């Protein structure tokens, strides 16, 4: 599990947790609905296979939403965003086939309630959803490594100049100091920093520095500084 603000789900009057299943693949959606419907303490209030069905199930005030993720990531993401905006009180859990970095990052960045894998047993799914209902977020084994691998790949994709800028940034240098050391303009430094942040999936220099130090063990001085972009 990963940390987030704990907000327990309020159960329905009959003591059951209301669950909505969302998946554009109708067969998968109905299979998930059948599985959840067999679990004690849960009741499936609707199946969302397209955007038109969202308004209908949201009116039923679901507690949880399970969103299946297949090859069409865009469809799943649209369902998540639609449900998040129309039913802000519902906890959302993705269901996917593997622990993929982009999905893990999406769950963490969007502060969703977690990610389940399709190879989980019915009892495991029930236990995980109980955790979600009590205000916890759940992620499968290996999620930290998945994020670490993604960021390592992002670091390796940086150009030599970008690595120099990142290293100096991690050392606490200002944009002006970086520009002076690398013989480039401040605007060029800002351009590189924006590109670095986007590639690493971070929002500030502290986060970027952590990615670098975790990868190398310690920030190293850039080699071969000199004129150029």
C-alpha positions as CSV (number, residue, x, y, z in Angstrom):
1,X,0.0,0.0,0.0
2,X,1.1,3.6,-0.4
3,X,0.3,6.6,1.8
4,X,-2.6,9.0,1.2
5,X,-5.3,10.7,3.2
6,X,-7.5,8.0,4.7
7,X,-11.2,8.4,4.1
8,X,-13.4,5.4,4.9
9,X,-16.2,4.5,2.5
10,X,-19.7,5.0,3.9
11,X,-21.7,1.8,3.3
12,X,-25.2,1.7,2.1
13,X,-28.1,1.3,4.4
14,X,-28.0,-2.5,4.0
15,X,-24.4,-2.6,5.0
16,X,-23.0,-3.3,1.6
17,X,-20.4,-1.4,-0.4
18,X,-21.9,-0.1,-3.7
19,X,-19.5,-0.9,-6.7
20,X,-19.6,0.3,-10.3
21,X,-17.7,-1.6,-12.9
22,X,-16.3,0.4,-15.8
23,X,-14.7,-1.2,-18.9
24,X,-15.3,-0.4,-22.6
25,X,-14.9,-4.2,-23.2
26,X,-18.4,-5.3,-22.3
27,X,-17.4,-8.9,-21.8
28,X,-14.7,-8.0,-19.3
29,X,-17.0,-5.5,-17.5
30,X,-19.7,-8.2,-17.1
31,X,-17.1,-10.7,-15.9
32,X,-15.8,-8.3,-13.2
33,X,-19.4,-7.6,-12.2
34,X,-20.2,-11.2,-11.8
35,X,-17.0,-11.7,-9.7
36,X,-17.7,-8.8,-7.4
37,X,-21.3,-9.7,-7.1
38,X,-20.3,-13.0,-5.5
39,X,-18.2,-11.3,-2.7
40,X,-19.8,-10.8,0.7
41,X,-20.3,-7.1,1.6
42,X,-20.4,-5.8,-1.9
43,X,-23.1,-5.1,-4.4
44,X,-22.7,-4.1,-8.0
45,X,-25.0,-1.1,-8.8
46,X,-24.1,-0.7,-12.5
47,X,-21.8,-1.5,-15.4
48,X,-20.2,1.4,-17.4
49,X,-19.2,0.3,-20.9
50,X,-19.5,3.8,-22.5
51,X,-19.7,7.4,-21.6
52,X,-23.5,7.4,-22.0
53,X,-23.9,5.0,-19.1
54,X,-21.8,7.2,-16.7
55,X,-24.6,9.5,-15.7
56,X,-27.0,6.6,-15.0
57,X,-24.6,4.8,-12.5
58,X,-23.4,8.0,-10.9
59,X,-27.0,8.7,-9.9
60,X,-26.9,5.6,-7.8
61,X,-24.0,7.1,-5.7
62,X,-21.5,4.3,-5.9
63,X,-18.8,3.9,-3.2
64,X,-16.2,2.2,-5.4
65,X,-15.5,2.1,-9.1
66,X,-13.4,-0.7,-10.7
67,X,-12.1,0.5,-14.0
68,X,-10.6,-2.2,-16.4
69,X,-7.6,-1.2,-18.4
70,X,-6.9,-3.0,-21.7
71,X,-4.9,-1.9,-24.8
72,X,-7.1,1.1,-25.1
73,X,-5.6,3.2,-22.3
74,X,-7.3,6.4,-23.5
75,X,-10.8,4.9,-23.0
76,X,-10.0,3.8,-19.4
77,X,-8.5,7.2,-18.6
78,X,-11.6,9.0,-19.9
79,X,-13.8,6.8,-17.8
80,X,-11.7,7.6,-14.7
81,X,-11.8,11.3,-15.3
82,X,-15.5,11.2,-16.0
83,X,-16.3,9.3,-12.8
84,X,-13.9,11.5,-10.8
85,X,-15.7,14.6,-11.9
86,X,-19.2,13.3,-11.6
87,X,-18.8,11.1,-8.5
88,X,-16.0,12.8,-6.5
89,X,-16.9,10.7,-3.4
90,X,-16.3,7.4,-5.1
91,X,-13.0,5.5,-4.7
92,X,-11.5,4.4,-8.0
93,X,-9.4,1.3,-8.5
94,X,-7.8,0.3,-11.8
95,X,-7.8,-3.4,-12.9
96,X,-4.9,-4.3,-15.3
97,X,-3.0,-7.3,-16.6
98,X,0.5,-6.2,-15.4
99,X,2.4,-3.7,-13.2
100,X,3.2,-1.1,-15.8
101,X,5.0,2.1,-14.9
102,X,2.7,4.4,-16.7
103,X,-0.4,2.9,-14.9
104,X,1.3,3.0,-11.5
105,X,2.3,6.7,-12.1
106,X,-1.3,7.5,-13.2
107,X,-2.7,5.9,-10.0
108,X,-0.2,7.8,-7.8
109,X,-0.5,11.2,-9.6
110,X,-4.3,11.1,-9.7
111,X,-4.5,9.9,-6.1
112,X,-6.7,6.9,-7.1
113,X,-7.4,4.2,-4.6
114,X,-5.1,1.6,-6.3
115,X,-4.3,-1.0,-8.9
116,X,-5.4,-4.6,-9.0
117,X,-4.1,-7.3,-11.4
118,X,-6.3,-9.7,-13.3
119,X,-4.4,-12.7,-11.9
120,X,-5.7,-12.0,-8.4
121,X,-8.1,-14.5,-6.9
122,X,-11.6,-13.5,-5.9
123,X,-10.7,-13.6,-2.2
124,X,-7.7,-11.4,-2.8
125,X,-9.7,-8.9,-4.7
126,X,-12.3,-8.9,-1.8
127,X,-9.6,-8.3,0.8
128,X,-8.1,-5.4,-1.3
129,X,-11.4,-3.7,-1.8
130,X,-12.0,-4.0,2.0
131,X,-8.8,-2.1,2.5
132,X,-9.9,0.5,0.0
133,X,-13.3,0.8,1.8
134,X,-11.4,1.5,5.1
135,X,-9.5,4.4,3.5
136,X,-6.3,2.7,2.3
137,X,-4.8,2.7,-1.1
138,X,-3.6,-0.6,-2.6
139,X,-0.9,-1.4,-5.2
140,X,0.5,-4.7,-6.3
141,X,4.0,-6.0,-5.4
142,X,6.7,-4.5,-7.5
143,X,5.1,-1.1,-8.0
144,X,8.0,0.8,-6.6
145,X,10.4,-1.0,-8.8
146,X,8.2,-0.2,-11.8
147,X,8.4,3.5,-11.1
148,X,12.2,3.2,-10.4
149,X,12.8,1.5,-13.8
150,X,10.7,4.1,-15.6
151,X,12.7,6.9,-14.1
152,X,16.0,5.1,-14.8
153,X,15.0,4.8,-18.5
154,X,14.0,8.5,-18.5
155,X,17.4,9.5,-17.1
156,X,19.1,7.4,-19.8
157,X,17.1,9.2,-22.4
158,X,18.5,12.6,-21.4
159,X,21.1,14.2,-23.6
160,X,24.6,14.9,-22.3
161,X,23.8,18.6,-21.9
162,X,20.5,17.8,-20.1
163,X,22.5,15.6,-17.6
164,X,24.9,18.4,-17.0
165,X,22.1,20.8,-16.3
166,X,20.4,18.3,-14.0
167,X,23.6,17.6,-12.1
168,X,24.2,21.3,-11.5
169,X,20.5,21.8,-10.6
170,X,20.9,18.9,-8.0
171,X,24.0,20.7,-6.6
172,X,21.8,23.7,-5.8
173,X,23.0,26.0,-8.6
174,X,20.7,28.8,-9.8
175,X,19.8,29.1,-13.4
176,X,22.2,32.0,-13.7
177,X,25.1,29.9,-12.3
178,X,24.3,26.9,-14.5
179,X,24.2,29.3,-17.6
180,X,27.6,30.7,-16.6
181,X,29.2,27.3,-16.0
182,X,27.9,25.8,-19.2
183,X,28.4,28.9,-21.4
184,X,24.7,29.0,-22.4
185,X,21.9,31.5,-21.9
186,X,19.5,31.5,-18.9
187,X,16.6,30.9,-21.3
188,X,18.4,27.8,-22.7
189,X,18.8,26.6,-19.1
190,X,15.1,27.1,-18.4
191,X,14.3,25.2,-21.7
192,X,16.4,22.2,-20.6
193,X,14.9,22.2,-17.1
194,X,11.4,22.1,-18.5
195,X,12.3,19.2,-20.8
196,X,14.0,17.4,-17.9
197,X,11.0,17.7,-15.6
198,X,8.7,16.4,-18.3
199,X,10.9,13.4,-19.1
200,X,11.4,12.5,-15.4
201,X,7.7,13.1,-14.6
202,X,8.6,15.6,-11.7
203,X,7.5,19.1,-10.9
204,X,10.5,20.7,-9.1
205,X,14.2,20.6,-8.7
206,X,14.1,18.6,-5.4
207,X,12.2,15.8,-7.1
208,X,14.5,15.8,-10.1
209,X,17.5,15.7,-7.8
210,X,16.1,12.7,-5.9
211,X,15.7,10.8,-9.2
212,X,19.4,11.6,-10.0
213,X,20.8,10.7,-6.7
214,X,18.9,7.4,-6.4
215,X,20.2,6.4,-9.8
216,X,23.8,7.4,-9.3
217,X,24.2,7.2,-5.5
218,X,25.4,10.8,-5.5
219,X,25.3,13.7,-7.8
220,X,28.4,13.9,-9.9
221,X,30.0,16.9,-11.5
222,X,29.4,17.2,-15.2
223,X,32.3,16.4,-17.4
224,X,33.3,18.2,-20.6
225,X,31.5,21.5,-19.9
226,X,32.0,24.1,-22.6
227,X,30.4,26.2,-25.2
228,X,27.3,24.8,-26.9
229,X,23.6,24.0,-26.3
